[in-house]
Amino acid sequence: MPKPDLAPRRPVPVPQRPHIDLAALVNRAAKALIFAVFGNRAVSAVVRRRGLTWGASRFVAGETLDAALEVARRLNAAGHPITVQFLGEHVTQREEAEAAVQVYLQVVEALARERIDGYISIKPSQMGLGIAESLCLANLERVLRAAGEAGIFVRLEMEESAFTEATLRIFRTLRPRYPGLGVVLQAYLYRSEDDLLALIPLQPNIRICKGAYFEPPEVAFPSKADVDRNFVTLVERVLAGGGVVAVATHDDRIIDHVIRHTQANHIPPDRFEFQMLYGIRPALQQQVRERGYGMRIYIPFGAHWYRYFVRRLAERPANIFFLLRNLLRR
């Protein structure tokens, strides 16, 4: 008869339930619902026709360059530098890209003529990235040459994750020839920390934002807490690497953390600034400026404001109640 095995047994592990971030699930579901509803043709048609009077003008300066300049002058007078973006993205025709180039050349000329303290932000897909990378490069160079002659900085925007690699490739190509070019990294993308480490040798000027596009959990952090942690990590890595960082957030806690970090590490104020969107938390914008820190306001304008507006609603679903309140007043 075989002897009984008296060796101590390892306890059988009890399967653990996976942690469910309920807040992240609810937030993701709300975003998906907003994009679905406002992607509906009928809803889109109504909001495009009436949206500026219903509340979109809270977030968009207007449809014309003159409207954007009026807002820029007012914000400059209040002590805020600005960045101007001509709204539009994912052009499919070369003529559309050329039209966007011409508008940006007008913006550069107007900012220089009126001595506005500000720069411009450009989406690569608006310059033709979806048509051909070479077209986007050529169009960006035309704007960069004009901006360089006028002493105006240019920020290359970051769009959906499908464009991230090409956008960074374009930035790395142009940055050595145009030192007045900056780029954006999105904290919700898993890849952003590695992208930043690859850019650090250029000592770049980088805007860190959370990210406003609807991305799958395979490429982006679903949890707000994880996005916030990555945001702070990216900001601190830019500063540690000798770069200049634009901290694009409306989150009080992140702002306070960055201020404490820069004070503790004796980082001079010309190495960082805060940025917020036009129309969002203006009281906080003023408070940060009054504390002695740079607070740049992002001013979008143009007829193609709808997608931008929907992203603002998706970022903070409470904004929908603002829209509905204005609608019910009519």
Number of C-alpha atoms within 10 A of each C-alpha: 3 4 5 6 7 6 6 6 7 6 6 6 6 6 6 6 6 6 6 9 12 10 13 15 13 11 18 19 12 16 22 13 13 18 18 10 14 21 14 10 10 11 12 16 14 11 18 17 12 12 19 19 14 19 20 24 17 16 20 26 26 22 18 12 21 14 14 22 21 12 18 25 19 12 19 16 12 11 16 21 20 25 24 26 22 26 22 23 22 17 18 16 11 16 11 17 25 16 13 22 20 15 16 25 17 15 23 26 16 15 21 18 10 10 10 18 19 22 22 24 23 24 22 27 24 26 29 28 24 17 17 13 18 12 17 22 19 13 21 23 15 14 21 26 16 16 25 16 10 14 14 20 19 25 23 21 19 22 20 13 19 9 14 21 12 14 25 19 11 19 20 16 12 18 15 11 12 17 15 19 22 22 23 26 24 26 25 26 23 17 15 20 18 10 14 19 13 12 19 18 11 14 13 22 23 25 26 24 24 19 22 17 16 16 17 12 13 9 12 20 19 20 18 15 13 14 21 19 13 21 25 18 13 26 24 16 16 25 19 13 16 15 20 21 25 24 25 24 17 18 12 10 11 17 17 11 12 18 16 12 16 16 12 9 10 9 14 9 14 10 15 25 18 22 24 24 21 22 17 15 12 13 9 15 23 15 12 17 17 12 8 9 17 20 25 27 25 24 27 25 24 19 13 15 23 22 17 19 22 22 19 18 21 24 19 12 16 10 16 16 11 15 17 12 13 14 14 8 7 7
